[in-house]
């Protein structure tokens, strides 16, 4: 394949700004694509909380952005993704992005990202760099393919193909219909087969209708979202675009997540030598006030405490688990106030058995991954999930529900059989989770050799982007040929 120009457009990029797994993907995949010989660049808004990692340079030329009744002006900055030569550009505009949060709860949330889409395209023209394909991420970039297909269709930039990746279909970017006029799109685009959905503009739907090709972050999720139960109201659109939809499993940054070199850990370890994991376990017990005990099974949790993640199921059953099983729990997360309070209460009721840190701490997250014996991830829905892959890499078999990317990445262990990297359960209820924890606990205590084999199989799995990057390149080729009618070598 000839050398492609590929632009990633995203609201998050690790290590500069991160809310979830989207940032990890956009921080890692462009570097992998670049190592395969392609010209890759990244664009992201500049928030007040963006971390200015590395050297940054302000571009001298002001950036005119055609939104609203008259053009607005922005500033752009340039740096590179750490550990690479991939240029990363950040759009600065205090009115829209000079606030701490990425996804604002304000009425202008969708308008902020409509501005970002226009600014991204304007910066491409200012740079004189016209991508072959623009890789858009989630609803925040949903209007960009519409802009290319309408107001820019007769320009060189309008020939660019688009790949639109769904990271989480539940978040769709709903807005007042006035966003069409604000974005300087034709009024006719406010229709059911474009932007309109139940009397509102829907930016996710816009991207699904207008992108050249669509991807999700796991094959199972690609199937689930075409159903009524998993489609979040957009299953009809996704069935319509089914021929252009593909699921590609997310990878992880294998250099950043490596127990042999992780600076956040008190001791390093590997599949060949697990001894350092015991030191991590001891440090974790001390950090969260758990009773020091090298032999007790420690179950870890690192998650946003929201309905989708299913941690209310754990909160509901945790007291029964602790009273009936010889276990400890190390919990890190924040979100739903009721679930937060349930974990706080359980930690107070069972001191030394349950330790809960409400909030987020990156170093503690890594310590939980490395120091726990098992990892709990009972998601009701999970487009891909990365923490279960981190857990396996750190020798911590996950307990997961059979949904989305979890079922694509975790192979269920069965007693006496030489396979499995974790423990999988199916029903989204506390009883099923309780039974899965019990099965994992029994394996840990009663079949230590089989448990060690589960650990090692997980650590030896290759979840790096090296496997997924070629699939994205094939998708880019597919999108470009569809857009231009030109067959690529």
ABEGO torsion letter per residue (X at the ends): XBBBBBBBBBABBOAABBABAAAAAAAAAAAAAAAAGBBBBBBBBBBAABBBBEBBBBBABBBBBBBEABBBBBBBBBBBBBGBABBBBBBBBAAAABBABABBABAAAAAAAAAAAAAAAAAAAAAGBBBABBBBBEAAAAAAAAAAABAAAABAAAABBBBBBBABAABAGBBBAAAAAAAGBBAAABBAABABBGGBBBAAAAAAAABABBBBABAAAAAAAABAAAAGGAAAAAAAAAAABBBBBBBBBAAABBAAABAABABBBBAABAAAAAAAAAAAAAAAGBBBBAABBBBBBBBBBBAAAGAAAAAAAAAAAAAABBBBBBBBEBEBAAAAAAAAAAAAABBGABBBBBEBBAAAAAAAAAABABBBBABABBAAEAAAAAAAAAGBBBBBBBBEAAAAABBBBBBGBBBEABBBBABBBAAAAAAAAAAAAAAAAABAAAAAAAAAAAAABBABAAAAAAAAAAAAAAAAAAAAGBBBX
